[in-house]
């Protein structure tokens, strides 16, 4: 569930794969910490503390890599809207973590690219070919296999990560409204600012005095999520998206392993089958998009300049 930045002109696939793989591991560790400490605190409080702890480090990182220009924006209202969506989406994800196994919650959350494809047609009026629609349908079949609506084993809590996937898809679409005028560092900074501001509005209603022994967990959630997202962003910047994108799904392996080691949650047959559908459809959509983008770039390069026509 990541929004890749622009690939640099000097592509280094192996370094990109290493960044994405390491970033996904750190994000999974952050989710595992949130699942454990979430039994004592509300998701809103976890998000507020995560943003408050992370903001100074993000500010220093963005200023060092992007300079003062990266702190300026012409889309403050849009960034705050994205922050509000992020808070609701992450709250749903944390609620799902409290009630469901880590791997199951992660697998359903990976449906976000499917919703991006579907919503891009409805909201942005983009054209999607039949092959991609079939991939989206296959991915949704995978979601149904995991969630099992109507079955005796259905858990309403499975709707939380599903809502997260929809909301993260909306976040990805709103990023297109910002366009290329602002760097990835600007977006990184303001998503944390938006998360902090929007969670601060609601956190007084859910506040529980933090225990001293839980502060390392709060710091771990903030550190792992911030560094993880930074590594993933860098991975997509320095490596071809079609090469590094599949390693995004390594999160399912890490989530399954951590879920078994910490909570003794072993994924069932339906979870594995559903995840296979979701991952397969997501990879196919990413491959088709990369191929279409390459064809469009090749078409632009092959056109003669206007003066030659």
C-alpha positions as CSV (number, residue, x, y, z in Angstrom):
1,X,0.0,0.0,0.0
2,X,2.8,2.7,-1.2
3,X,2.8,5.6,-3.5
4,X,6.0,5.5,-5.6
5,X,7.9,8.5,-6.4
6,X,9.4,9.3,-9.7
7,X,12.2,7.1,-10.9
8,X,15.6,8.8,-11.2
9,X,17.3,8.9,-14.5
10,X,20.1,6.8,-13.2
11,X,18.4,3.5,-12.4
12,X,19.9,1.1,-9.8
13,X,17.5,-1.9,-9.6
14,X,19.4,-3.8,-6.9
15,X,19.6,-0.8,-4.6
16,X,15.9,-0.1,-5.2
17,X,15.0,-3.7,-4.3
18,X,17.1,-3.5,-1.1
19,X,15.4,-0.2,-0.1
20,X,11.8,-1.5,-0.7
21,X,12.5,-4.8,1.0
22,X,14.0,-3.1,4.0
23,X,11.3,-0.5,4.1
24,X,8.5,-3.2,4.0
25,X,10.2,-5.1,6.9
26,X,10.3,-1.9,9.0
27,X,6.6,-1.1,8.2
28,X,5.6,-4.6,9.3
29,X,7.5,-4.2,12.5
30,X,5.7,-0.9,13.1
31,X,2.3,-2.7,12.5
32,X,3.3,-5.5,14.9
33,X,4.2,-3.0,17.6
34,X,0.9,-1.2,17.0
35,X,-1.0,-4.5,17.3
36,X,0.6,-5.3,20.6
37,X,0.4,-1.9,22.3
38,X,-3.0,-1.2,20.7
39,X,-4.6,-3.3,23.4
40,X,-3.9,-0.5,25.9
41,X,-4.5,2.6,23.8
42,X,-6.9,3.8,21.1
43,X,-5.8,4.0,17.5
44,X,-6.2,7.8,17.4
45,X,-3.8,8.1,20.4
46,X,-1.3,5.8,18.7
47,X,-1.4,7.9,15.5
48,X,-1.0,11.2,17.4
49,X,2.0,9.9,19.3
50,X,3.5,8.4,16.1
51,X,3.2,11.7,14.3
52,X,4.4,13.8,17.2
53,X,7.5,11.7,17.7
54,X,8.2,11.3,14.0
55,X,7.7,15.0,13.0
56,X,11.1,16.4,14.2
57,X,13.0,13.6,12.4
58,X,11.0,14.0,9.2
59,X,11.5,17.8,9.3
60,X,15.3,17.3,9.6
61,X,15.3,14.6,6.9
62,X,13.3,16.7,4.5
63,X,15.3,19.8,5.1
64,X,18.5,18.0,4.6
65,X,17.5,16.2,1.4
66,X,15.1,18.6,-0.1
67,X,16.2,22.0,1.3
68,X,13.9,24.8,2.5
69,X,12.0,24.6,-0.8
70,X,10.6,21.2,0.2
71,X,8.8,22.8,3.2
72,X,6.8,25.2,0.9
73,X,3.5,24.1,-0.6
74,X,0.6,25.7,-2.5
75,X,-1.7,22.9,-1.6
76,X,-2.0,23.2,2.2
77,X,-5.7,22.5,2.2
78,X,-5.2,19.4,0.1
79,X,-2.5,18.2,2.3
80,X,-4.7,18.6,5.4
81,X,-7.5,16.7,3.6
82,X,-5.0,13.9,2.8
83,X,-3.9,14.0,6.5
84,X,-7.5,13.5,7.6
85,X,-8.0,10.6,5.2
86,X,-4.8,9.1,6.4
87,X,-5.9,9.3,10.1
88,X,-9.2,7.6,9.3
89,X,-7.5,5.0,7.1
90,X,-4.8,4.2,9.7
91,X,-7.4,4.1,12.5
92,X,-9.4,1.5,10.6
93,X,-6.1,-0.5,10.0
94,X,-5.2,-0.4,13.7
95,X,-8.7,-1.5,14.6
96,X,-8.3,-4.4,12.2
97,X,-5.0,-5.3,13.8
98,X,-6.6,-5.5,17.2
99,X,-9.2,-8.0,16.1
100,X,-7.5,-10.0,13.3
101,X,-4.2,-11.8,12.7
102,X,-1.4,-9.5,11.4
103,X,-1.1,-11.4,8.1
104,X,-4.9,-11.3,7.3
105,X,-5.1,-7.6,8.0
106,X,-2.0,-6.9,5.8
107,X,-3.4,-9.0,3.0
108,X,-6.7,-7.2,2.8
109,X,-4.9,-3.9,3.0
110,X,-3.0,-4.8,-0.1
111,X,-6.2,-4.5,-2.1
112,X,-5.6,-0.7,-2.3
113,X,-4.1,-0.8,-5.8
114,X,-7.3,-2.6,-7.0
115,X,-9.4,0.3,-5.7
116,X,-7.0,2.8,-7.3
117,X,-7.7,1.3,-10.7
118,X,-11.5,1.2,-10.1
119,X,-11.7,4.7,-8.6
120,X,-9.5,6.2,-11.3
121,X,-12.2,5.3,-13.8
122,X,-15.1,6.7,-11.7
123,X,-13.3,9.8,-10.3
124,X,-10.7,10.7,-12.9
125,X,-12.5,9.3,-16.0
126,X,-9.4,7.3,-17.0
127,X,-9.6,4.5,-19.4
128,X,-8.8,1.0,-18.2
129,X,-8.5,-1.9,-20.6
130,X,-10.3,-5.2,-20.3
131,X,-7.2,-7.1,-19.1
132,X,-6.8,-4.8,-16.1
133,X,-10.5,-5.0,-15.3
134,X,-10.1,-8.8,-15.2
135,X,-7.1,-8.4,-12.8
136,X,-9.2,-6.1,-10.6
137,X,-12.0,-8.7,-10.5
138,X,-9.6,-11.4,-9.6
139,X,-8.2,-9.3,-6.8
140,X,-11.6,-8.7,-5.4
141,X,-12.3,-12.4,-5.6
142,X,-9.2,-12.8,-3.3
143,X,-10.7,-10.3,-0.9
144,X,-13.9,-12.2,-0.8
145,X,-12.1,-15.5,-0.2
146,X,-10.3,-13.9,2.9
147,X,-13.3,-12.0,4.3
148,X,-15.9,-14.7,3.5
149,X,-19.1,-12.5,3.8
150,X,-22.1,-14.5,4.6
151,X,-20.1,-17.4,6.0
152,X,-20.4,-18.6,9.6
153,X,-16.7,-17.7,10.1
154,X,-17.2,-14.1,8.8
155,X,-15.7,-11.5,11.1
156,X,-17.1,-7.9,10.8
157,X,-13.6,-6.6,11.8
158,X,-12.4,-7.7,8.4
159,X,-14.2,-4.6,7.0
160,X,-11.7,-2.4,8.8
161,X,-8.7,-3.2,6.6
162,X,-11.0,-3.2,3.6
163,X,-12.0,0.4,4.5
164,X,-8.3,1.2,4.9
165,X,-7.7,-0.1,1.3
166,X,-10.4,2.2,-0.1
167,X,-9.2,5.2,1.8
168,X,-5.6,4.7,0.9
169,X,-6.7,4.5,-2.7
170,X,-8.4,7.9,-2.3
171,X,-5.1,9.2,-0.9
172,X,-3.2,8.0,-3.9
173,X,-5.7,9.7,-6.2
174,X,-5.5,13.0,-4.3
175,X,-1.8,12.9,-4.7
176,X,-2.3,13.3,-8.5
177,X,-4.1,16.6,-7.8
178,X,-0.8,17.8,-6.3
179,X,1.0,16.8,-9.5
180,X,4.7,17.0,-10.1
181,X,5.1,20.6,-9.0
182,X,6.0,19.5,-5.4
183,X,8.7,17.0,-4.6
184,X,8.2,13.7,-2.8
185,X,9.9,15.3,0.2
186,X,7.2,17.9,0.4
187,X,4.5,15.2,0.3
188,X,6.3,13.2,3.0
189,X,6.6,16.1,5.3
190,X,3.0,17.3,5.0
191,X,1.5,13.8,5.4
192,X,3.0,13.7,8.8
193,X,1.9,17.3,9.6
194,X,-1.6,16.5,8.4
195,X,-1.7,13.3,10.5
196,X,-0.5,15.2,13.6
197,X,-3.0,18.1,13.2
198,X,-6.0,15.9,12.4
199,X,-5.3,13.3,15.1
200,X,-4.8,16.2,17.6
201,X,-8.4,17.3,17.1
202,X,-9.8,14.0,18.2
203,X,-7.2,12.6,20.6
204,X,-8.5,14.4,23.8
205,X,-11.6,12.2,23.6
206,X,-9.5,9.0,23.6
207,X,-6.5,10.0,25.7
208,X,-5.1,7.5,28.2
209,X,-2.0,8.5,30.2
210,X,0.9,6.5,28.6
211,X,2.7,4.1,30.8
212,X,6.5,4.6,31.0
213,X,7.3,1.1,29.8
214,X,5.3,1.7,26.6
215,X,7.3,4.7,25.4
216,X,9.8,2.5,23.6
217,X,6.9,1.0,21.7
218,X,5.6,4.4,20.7
219,X,9.1,5.4,19.5
220,X,9.5,2.1,17.6
221,X,6.2,2.7,15.8
222,X,7.2,6.2,14.8
223,X,10.8,5.3,13.9
224,X,10.0,2.1,11.9
225,X,7.1,3.7,10.0
226,X,9.0,6.8,9.1
227,X,12.2,5.1,8.0
228,X,10.2,2.4,6.3
229,X,8.2,4.8,4.2
230,X,11.4,6.8,3.4
231,X,13.2,3.6,2.2
232,X,10.3,2.5,0.1
233,X,10.0,6.0,-1.5
234,X,13.7,6.0,-2.2
235,X,13.5,2.5,-3.7
236,X,10.9,3.6,-6.2
237,X,12.9,6.7,-7.0
238,X,16.2,4.8,-7.8
239,X,14.8,1.6,-9.3
240,X,12.3,0.8,-12.1
241,X,8.8,0.6,-10.7
242,X,8.1,-2.7,-12.6
243,X,11.2,-4.2,-10.9
244,X,10.9,-3.0,-7.3
245,X,7.0,-3.1,-7.0
246,X,6.8,-6.9,-6.5
247,X,9.0,-6.7,-3.4
248,X,6.3,-4.5,-1.8
249,X,4.3,-7.7,-1.3
250,X,7.1,-9.1,0.9
251,X,5.1,-7.5,3.7
252,X,2.8,-10.6,3.6
253,X,5.7,-12.9,4.3
254,X,7.0,-10.7,7.1
255,X,3.5,-10.3,8.6
256,X,2.9,-14.1,8.4
257,X,6.2,-14.8,10.1
258,X,5.8,-12.2,12.9
259,X,2.1,-13.2,13.4
260,X,3.3,-16.8,14.0
261,X,6.3,-16.0,16.2
262,X,4.5,-13.5,18.4
263,X,0.8,-14.5,18.4
264,X,1.0,-18.0,17.0
265,X,-1.3,-17.1,14.2
266,X,-0.9,-19.4,11.2
267,X,-2.6,-18.2,8.0
268,X,-5.4,-20.6,6.9
269,X,-6.0,-22.0,3.4
270,X,-8.5,-19.2,2.6
271,X,-6.0,-16.5,3.7
272,X,-3.2,-18.0,1.5
273,X,-5.5,-18.4,-1.5
274,X,-7.0,-15.0,-1.2
275,X,-3.6,-13.4,-0.8
276,X,-2.4,-15.2,-3.9
277,X,-5.3,-13.6,-5.9
278,X,-4.6,-10.1,-4.5
279,X,-0.9,-10.2,-5.0
280,X,-1.2,-11.7,-8.5
281,X,-3.7,-9.1,-9.6
282,X,-1.7,-6.3,-8.0
283,X,1.5,-7.4,-9.8
284,X,-0.3,-7.7,-13.1
285,X,-1.8,-4.2,-12.8
286,X,1.6,-2.8,-11.9
287,X,3.2,-4.6,-14.9
288,X,0.6,-3.4,-17.3
289,X,0.9,0.2,-16.0
290,X,4.7,0.1,-16.4
291,X,4.4,-1.3,-19.9
292,X,1.8,1.4,-20.9
293,X,4.0,4.2,-19.4
294,X,7.1,2.9,-21.3
295,X,5.0,2.8,-24.5
296,X,3.8,6.4,-24.0
297,X,7.4,7.6,-23.4
298,X,8.6,5.8,-26.5
299,X,5.8,7.4,-28.5
300,X,6.8,10.8,-27.3
301,X,10.4,10.3,-28.1
302,X,9.6,9.0,-31.6
303,X,7.6,12.0,-32.6
304,X,9.4,14.6,-34.7
305,X,9.7,18.1,-33.3
306,X,7.0,20.6,-34.2
307,X,9.4,22.5,-36.5
308,X,9.9,19.4,-38.6
309,X,6.3,18.8,-39.3
